[in-house]
Amino acid sequence: MFLHIGKNLTIPVNKIIAIVDKETSLYSYDTKMFIDIMKKKGNIYNPDQIDEKEIKTYIITDNNIYTSNISSSTLFKRNNKMKKSANHFI
């Protein structure tokens, strides 16, 4: 299954490690440092070059961090809806 994170981009759900609210991430020194290190390494994927002010969520995968202008709560809801609908087919 895939999660649509905006800007015509989908990510395989099994690759997602965490979905982090940008504002919340600023309160954690460790999370902020991790994101800064990933930025310096060039491992942040920003589709269509979303303006820094528009970024609402970081999606951490095994290789990269993706940015999204969709709130983390909306992404969680999408993910849960997909899991529920997938269970109906099992």
N, C-alpha and C positions, 0 to 999 in steps of 0.2 A: 504494500500500500504506500501511497505517496501523500504528503501534506503540502497543500498549496500555501505558500507563504507570501504571495503577492507578486506583482510585476511579472506575471506569466512564469513564475518559477515554482517548481515542485521539488521536494526532497524526499527520498525514501525514508519512511518512518523508522525502519530498523537502524538507520545511521544516526538518528537524533539522540544525543546524549542529554541535552538540556535545552529548555526554552526559558530565556531569562529576560525579564523586563529591564529595559535600559535604565530607567530611573532608579530602580532598586539596585541594579548592579553598581551604581555610583557610591552606594553606602558601604559596600564591602571592599576593603582594601585589596584582598586577594583576588576577587573577581575583576576589579578594575585593572590590577596589574596584569592578570592573565590576558584580558582583552587588549591592553596596550602592547604586550609582547607579541600577540598574534597579529596586530596591526603592523608592527615593525617588521615581522617576518613576511608580510604580504599574504597572510592566510585569512583575511577577511574578504568575503565576497559581498559586494554591494551592488545588486542588480540595478541597472539604469542610473547608477550613481545617485542614490537617494541622498538628499541633503542631510547633513548631520542632525539638523533640527527635526527632521521628519522621521528619523529612526525611532521606533518604539520598542523593538524586540531584537535580541540576539539569539540565533538558533545555533547551538554548538553541536557539531558533528564530530566524527572521528578524525577528520582531516582539516576542517575549516570552521569558521564562524560566518554565518550568513546574517545579513541585516534584513529587517522587514519593517514596513511602515504599518503593519497590522499589530494590534495589541496582543500581548502574550495570552490574555484570557480568551480572546477570540480564537487564537491558534490552538489552545488547549481544548476548547469546545469543538472545533473542527476535528481534532484528533479523536476525541471521545465519540463523536457521532460516527466516524469511520469505523472505529472498533466495534460499536454496537451493531452497525449495519453488517459488518463482516461476520459477526457471530450468528446472524440470522441465516447465513448460507452454510454454516458448518453443521 
